[in-house]
Amino acid sequence: MDLKKQLQKLDVSKLKTVGGDTVEKELKRHARFLANCIMHRLDQVYDSYEPKVYNRTYDLYNSVYVDDKVFAEVSSTGASLSIKVCFDAGAWHQGLGGKKVNTAVLLNEGWQTHGAFANVPYFGFREPTHFIELAVEDYKRGVPKPFDVKINKDY
C-alpha cells in the first residue's frame, strides 16, 4: 500500500501532541476558541446598532458551530489536518429579491443595493464589519501557537 493511502486511513484521534493530548482534542479546543471569538465579534456588531424595521432573530448568532470531524488531507507536497468552524443554515435568509443570501458574508463584507432604498443605512447599504477577520486576529492573539486559519466565504 502506498504512503498516501496509509495516511488517509490514519486515525487522527490517536495521534498525540507534545503535551500529551490528542491532535483531535487540540484542534477542537482551538476551533471552540475561534468560534467564541466569532461570537464575541458578532456581539459587537449586534451592539453597534438597533434595528428599526425588523426584530432580530439571532439566527446568525446561533448558527456558529464547530464541526465534529477532523479532516486529513494528503498531497504530494505534504499532509494537513483541519477542523471547520462554520455557520449552519441559520446564517442564510431570503433577501428582498427572493434570492437566498449568506448573512455572515453580508455583515462581514458589507452591501450596497440600488434603487429606492440604496441610501437607507443597514437596509440599502452597510459598511463591512470584517467581524470574521477580526475574530481570526483575536484567536491568533489569544492562544499560544495558533493554527493557520483559512476563511471560506460561501456566497
C-alpha positions as CSV (number, residue, x, y, z in Angstrom):
1,M,0.0,0.0,0.0
2,D,1.4,3.4,-0.9
3,L,2.0,6.1,1.7
4,K,-0.9,8.3,0.6
5,K,-3.4,5.5,1.2
6,Q,-1.9,4.7,4.5
7,L,-2.0,8.4,5.7
8,Q,-5.7,8.7,4.5
9,K,-6.6,5.7,6.8
10,L,-4.7,7.2,9.7
11,D,-6.9,7.6,12.8
12,V,-6.1,11.2,13.9
13,S,-7.9,10.7,17.2
14,K,-4.9,8.6,18.3
15,L,-2.1,11.0,17.3
16,K,-0.6,12.8,20.3
17,T,0.7,16.3,20.6
18,V,3.9,17.1,22.6
19,G,1.7,18.0,25.6
20,G,0.1,14.5,25.6
21,D,-3.4,15.5,24.3
22,T,-4.6,14.0,21.0
23,V,-4.3,16.1,17.9
24,E,-8.1,15.9,17.5
25,K,-8.7,17.3,21.0
26,E,-6.2,20.1,20.4
27,L,-7.8,21.0,17.1
28,K,-11.3,21.0,18.6
29,R,-10.1,23.2,21.6
30,H,-8.7,25.7,19.1
31,A,-11.8,25.6,17.0
32,R,-14.1,26.2,20.0
33,F,-11.9,29.2,21.0
34,L,-12.2,30.6,17.4
35,A,-16.0,30.1,17.5
36,N,-16.1,32.0,20.7
37,C,-14.1,34.8,19.1
38,I,-16.5,34.9,16.2
39,M,-19.5,35.1,18.6
40,H,-17.8,37.9,20.6
41,R,-17.3,39.9,17.4
42,L,-20.9,39.2,16.4
43,D,-21.9,40.6,19.8
44,Q,-20.1,43.8,18.9
45,V,-21.8,44.0,15.5
46,Y,-25.2,43.5,17.1
47,D,-24.5,46.0,19.9
48,S,-23.4,48.7,17.3
49,Y,-27.0,49.3,16.2
50,E,-30.6,48.6,17.0
51,P,-32.8,47.6,14.0
52,K,-35.8,49.8,13.4
53,V,-37.6,47.9,10.6
54,Y,-37.3,44.3,11.9
55,N,-36.8,42.3,15.1
56,R,-33.6,40.3,15.3
57,T,-33.9,36.5,15.2
58,Y,-30.3,35.8,16.3
59,D,-30.4,33.0,13.7
60,L,-26.9,34.0,12.5
61,Y,-25.5,34.2,16.0
62,N,-27.0,30.8,16.9
63,S,-25.7,29.3,13.6
64,V,-22.0,29.2,14.6
65,Y,-20.7,25.7,15.3
66,V,-17.6,23.6,15.3
67,D,-17.7,20.5,13.0
68,D,-17.3,17.2,14.8
69,K,-15.0,15.7,12.1
70,V,-11.3,16.3,11.7
71,F,-10.3,16.2,8.1
72,A,-7.0,14.8,6.9
73,E,-5.7,16.0,3.5
74,V,-2.7,14.4,1.9
75,S,-1.0,15.7,-1.3
76,S,2.4,15.3,-3.0
77,T,3.5,18.5,-1.1
78,G,2.5,17.4,2.4
79,A,-0.2,16.5,4.7
80,S,-2.5,18.6,6.9
81,L,-5.3,18.2,9.4
82,S,-8.1,20.6,9.8
83,I,-11.4,21.2,11.5
84,K,-14.2,23.5,10.4
85,V,-15.8,26.4,12.3
86,C,-19.0,27.1,10.3
87,F,-22.3,28.8,10.0
88,D,-25.2,26.5,9.6
89,A,-28.4,27.1,7.6
90,G,-29.4,29.8,10.2
91,A,-26.9,32.1,8.6
92,W,-28.9,32.1,5.3
93,H,-32.1,34.2,4.7
94,Q,-34.2,35.2,1.8
95,G,-33.3,38.7,0.5
96,L,-35.9,41.2,-0.8
97,G,-35.3,39.9,-4.3
98,G,-36.2,36.4,-3.3
99,K,-32.6,35.1,-3.5
100,K,-31.0,33.2,-0.6
101,V,-28.1,35.2,0.9
102,N,-25.5,34.4,3.5
103,T,-25.9,36.9,6.3
104,A,-22.5,36.2,7.7
105,V,-20.9,37.2,4.4
106,L,-23.1,40.2,4.1
107,L,-22.3,41.5,7.5
108,N,-18.6,40.8,7.1
109,E,-18.3,42.3,3.5
110,G,-21.0,44.9,3.7
111,W,-23.5,45.5,0.9
112,Q,-25.0,48.1,-1.4
113,T,-28.4,48.0,-3.1
114,H,-29.7,50.1,-6.0
115,G,-33.0,51.8,-6.3
116,A,-35.3,53.4,-3.8
117,F,-33.6,52.1,-0.6
118,A,-30.0,52.5,-1.8
119,N,-29.3,55.3,0.7
120,V,-31.0,53.7,3.7
121,P,-28.4,52.6,6.3
122,Y,-28.5,48.9,7.3
123,F,-31.2,48.3,4.7
124,G,-30.0,49.6,1.4
125,F,-26.3,49.6,2.4
126,R,-24.0,48.6,5.2
127,E,-20.3,49.2,5.6
128,P,-18.3,46.0,6.1
129,T,-17.7,44.9,9.7
130,H,-14.9,42.4,8.9
131,F,-16.0,40.5,12.1
132,I,-14.7,37.2,10.7
133,E,-11.1,38.6,10.1
134,L,-11.2,40.4,13.4
135,A,-12.2,37.1,15.2
136,V,-9.3,35.3,13.5
137,E,-6.9,38.0,14.7
138,D,-8.4,37.6,18.2
139,Y,-7.9,33.9,18.0
140,K,-4.2,34.3,16.9
141,R,-3.5,36.7,19.8
142,G,-5.5,34.6,22.3
143,V,-3.7,31.2,22.1
144,P,-0.1,30.2,22.1
145,K,1.0,28.6,18.8
146,P,-2.2,29.3,16.8
147,F,-3.0,27.1,13.8
148,D,-3.4,28.6,10.4
149,V,-6.9,29.7,9.6
150,K,-8.4,29.6,6.1
151,I,-11.6,31.7,5.6
152,N,-14.1,30.3,3.1
153,K,-16.7,32.8,2.2
154,D,-19.6,30.8,0.8
155,Y,-21.7,33.0,-1.4
